[in-house]
Amino acid sequence: MLRILVSLALLALAACGAAPRGAAPETGEITVMSANFDDAKPVAWPGRSPDRYPVHGIDLSRFQPQVDWPTARANGVNFAFIKATEGGDMLDPMFESHWRGAGAAGVRRGAYHFFYHCRPAAEQARWFIRHVPRTPGALPPVLDLEWTPFSPTCTIRRDGATIREEARIFLDIVERHYGQRPIIYTTVDFFRDTELWRLQGVEFWLRSVADHPHGVYDGKAWTFWQYTSTGLIPGISGKVDINVFAGSRQAWSNWLAQRSL
């Protein structure tokens, strides 16, 4: 009997050691941590405040190089969209570190690509796929679409039909690789100027830092709302973008079940 117990114990230890160190815990139980955030430039929210939504998270890039992920998680960071790539030749230098740290802390993580209007969409999709792992349980990829008036190399503003076609090409290629349709992040002016609502079968992540997106985006459905870029969160050095998920805790769990990689 003792020999059998020892054998079982050894098998259990071997099974535990089979998972790579820092492996993503995305597929475990969904626990929503309440937000313990502040804002360096708070807004007196008219109507529906972001506080009424229970599931908060962040998006970040190389501009947030110091993150204590367990502390951030404990203070309400339930998800993180992490910048991975831009254009066809830029990799965010903090992507791999943020990706590992968020996963190890139990933060649901996804990667986003910042679109560069002077490169073909197919080339950009391939660049994103080259650098972002197909991690089971990760959030859907994100395509970040906005105007770039301060870019040192590309300030063109193409017409809405061209933008939407380029977006469709990117979405199709990335969806085939990861098995999930990417989310589109955008701003009020870009959404309006390019008539992005004409894209079919797309979930939106909308920026609106002075009012609820329902009014700013004429009632367009959204899944994530970026409500501030001046958030202050324990565990994160400096200011950071804060977002909410559109539904309840149960809706969040249901959405993850359908939309995780």
HELIX and SHEET records of a PDB file:
HELIX    1   1 LEU A    2  ALA A   18  1                                  17    
HELIX    2   2 PRO A   50  ARG A   52  5                                   3    
HELIX    3   3 TRP A   69  ALA A   74  1                                   6    
HELIX    4   4 PHE A   95  ALA A  104  1                                  10    
HELIX    5   5 ALA A  121  HIS A  131  1                                  11    
HELIX    6   6 GLY A  160  TYR A  178  1                                  19    
HELIX    7   7 VAL A  188  THR A  194  1                                   7    
HELIX    8   8 LEU A  196  ARG A  198  5                                   3    
HELIX    9   9 PRO A  213  VAL A  216  1                                   4    
HELIX   10  10 ARG A  249  ARG A  259  1                                  11    
SHEET    1   A 9 ASP A  38  ASP A  39  0                                        
SHEET    2   A 9 PHE A 224  LEU A 232 -1                                        
SHEET    3   A 9 PHE A 204  ARG A 207  1                                        
SHEET    4   A 9 ILE A 183  THR A 186  1                                        
SHEET    5   A 9 VAL A 142  LEU A 145  1                                        
SHEET    6   A 9 ARG A 108  PHE A 114  1                                        
SHEET    7   A 9 PHE A  79  GLU A  86  1                                        
SHEET    8   A 9 HIS A  56  LEU A  60  1                                        
SHEET    9   A 9 VAL A 240  PHE A 245 -1                                        
SHEET    1   B 8 ASP A  38  ASP A  39  0                                        
SHEET    2   B 8 PHE A 224  LEU A 232 -1                                        
SHEET    3   B 8 PHE A 204  ARG A 207  1                                        
SHEET    4   B 8 ILE A 183  THR A 186  1                                        
SHEET    5   B 8 VAL A 142  LEU A 145  1                                        
SHEET    6   B 8 ARG A 108  PHE A 114  1                                        
SHEET    7   B 8 PHE A  79  GLU A  86  1                                        
SHEET    8   B 8 MET A  90  LEU A  91 -1                                        
END                                                                             
